[in-house]
Amino acid sequence: MLNISHNQLNKKISLDNYKSGKDIFNKDYYKLFNKFLLAAAIILLIILFLPWTQNITGQGLVTTLKPNQRPQTIQSQIPGRIEEWFVQEGDFVQEGDTILRISEIKSEYFDDKLVERTNDQIQAKSSSVIAYESKVNALNRQISALKEEQKLKLEQTRNKLMQSQLKVKSDSIDLEAAKTNLKIAETQFNRIQTLQEEGLKAMKDVEEKRLKLQENQAKLISQENKYLASKNEVINARIELSRTNAAFADKISKAQSDMFTAQSSGFDTKAQVTKLENAYTNYKKRNSLLYVTAPQSGYINKALTGGIGITFKEGEKLVGIMPAKYDLAVETYVKPIDLPLLHVGEKVRVQFDGWPAIVFSGWPNVSYGTYGAKVVAIENFISTNGKYRVLLAPDETDHNWPEAIRVGSGARTIALLEDVPIWFELWRQINSFPPNYYQPEGSKESDSKKSKK
């Protein structure tokens, strides 16, 4: 039975001739199960060659596409004290609606008529500017008159000098004539005196010639005095010309100095007017800031600084507001190793918190509860969480995003990459390899063109 001897019975006696032997040896054990295993193995083998979309998953938040549509806080540009609230949390406000009224806490702005008094100062200083301009015009006219008078006076003095020079010339001619007459008179006297000594002329003729000689001598001396007086008149005329020129130059310089002083004072007053106008504009603008208004239409979220009589600094957050109109987007974060795999315009699937979904990350077409998105921006600098921020916008070719989604809710993103066989993806996951690096079709074409060049 146990075939432990050398005489084996199973070789001499066939058990198939017996009924129990037929039932045992001819029975097929686990036939259906074996067929099932074979079919499962074939199906699994086929599945391994099915396409699988590589992907990058990430966690993110719902935000807005444009920066001006995101929740914001309202601040005051000036420090102040809260006096009155005009809204409550949850209210809808239009752009420019008053949210609260504040009052000044700086002593230099306590005056309620500060703007009016500054305007009065501007008008007074403007009048001073006009007065200085009138003074400058008057001094300009005075300078013009002095220059004209100087011109005439100098011309008169030059004429007088010319007359004196002509008189000197005339007197010099008369002096030469007097010298000639004196010489003639001396010659005649000497000749008459010689003739008288020879007895040819009478003493009377000699006396006449002596008298005539003395007259010519007197005329010569008188003419010399006139000539010297004429020369003195020329010198006096030149002195008068120089004195007149110096006197008028002094008067004109003094008038010009007064004019420049008036101009300088006028410019200084204009600067003061400009400064006052600047202060006037600043005061008017500051008065308008005593009413804090809504920068855009939206809903009041939360009063960050509540109460009446509370003081705050400039730039301190007072109240939060959510814009009424916004375009939804999702900001997600990816690991640095996955950043080269993402490009602007690529397709992404998004699963929102609160929306039940059946997700097949590798088969996006059979996923349920996910919505289409596309990459619109990729941050170039790493965030504080050690990942890179990617901004996603709704895909117009896919289903619309749920209307009930609010900014700030959570979202899970799946960035779709290259299609590979399932066996390759399993092999990659087992070996912890990154997804295949690839470029979009447009980038591939541009790279090939560059390589050809």
Steps between C-alpha positions, in 0.01 A plus 500: 500500500775742596733372228785475745616161377665410177187315393280795406137400469392812305703370210345155515144595585315795331277697733308646205308174478330577824212745540657701777825524303314626198329772709823616660753492219277627221354799693605861393590701812441889502428509131290821510739670734790424272309643207426809706866542589599460137242756387605739775863464400415575137285801596774628733756463224275695265443767766874540543518619139206742530590878487546681829522877533787604724404774742615726779269544796488792735294672766375853453239762576233674299598860424429759231664540164569875529667662802236775522227236548646340812385569857664809637505725802422871504748730670508869576781710353507720810485423871172581666223421745187303403191719538220322311435174312269494197508124423482169675655164422338330201378823339544554128665832411552673171827654398540835676244429776597636842598231748594705804580855608816586693641813665848647532726413790793730405488845658617683186179395321247574774393833345170452316570804279855400416426479127324840490777672694764348277308629198499850654877480545535400136296800387704738720829363373370515143425871551856545624627337185294742290635793704859384449438462128361855486804627688730320258314655205526848657873457560542379142330816377719708732813326367386563143441869579841531668671337203322736260590802716857374524514471125375856450718643775809330365418624152462853639828473686677363193366794297629737763836326491504526122417872526783547749738315272393715205541813712851386598577455134359843419690664787818326394456646151432847648810458717712423198351803323578715804859373498526580131358852554741554790794396283382735222453781752852445637647505149317820412602664825863412449495627143326829595740548787800451264354742249434754775860472618609566141267801493271355246199460727349719764480415867124490464515199269728322745256561782211364293693186418597453868135537602398247237774262621374524857144435384611185318690383808187553712289313242750212505479471878119520489487237229727271700261535796206414276686199363581371848141563611374301200730212588364511856147486360594184305635343816189606692279355222683168520464500880131581461461215251665252735305630801169479310575146386596393855197669657253338264676163529461526879131588468437221249692248714297597805175467307612161362596388850154597623347317203699182569406519868134534403535207256666286767226585747240425233657161425516421871135597536411283199678208667300565815180511293590166337573351840169628636316365195662163559396512864150611395467202263634264767255635758206459257610147417547423870149626576361264234685212669297551817236283328626148425332374181480166320767463229272270299160335515482200729392350831625608842663193654620600843569817696862459607492813716163548664343740745469877531781726620777252421814658357715336234813567301524564128496178297335300779239248381146619578259273313512212249312501171436231238447625142158425355627396158791263466640230275577180689840337482697242696847546641684174554853412600733251335834358605816648350577171326164520317530866398673438162208275402245782512444756227251781448186383318514135612187315613436432869216321682368653823306337782331748738440436870136412566437362151500117501727362232620170364848570377714288268808713477636310202165490316357852523225421251338250736541710814184637657465826692818666365505819298727620224758776546808627325828650619511879459801591719794328662688674780873539444592522868447231757235555768547477875368141500788385279286461188422707191165669458296432183186694407218318319206649312178324388518313172239650265475175304403298812208508743440822691624507856236474775334834580500431874881499524635780715843655510719330757355148476737208450576325175704204379665530160623243251727627224482273195831413335609243241310183409701183580412128539385390843793259535739792449321708765513208748868453429557876547309507828686193637835661417388848618596655167352841405249523215639530150641844426349639186423829326172618345463454125563867428820492704615184326454660157687815607783293648532297180513819291774638726701178471472512118627858499 
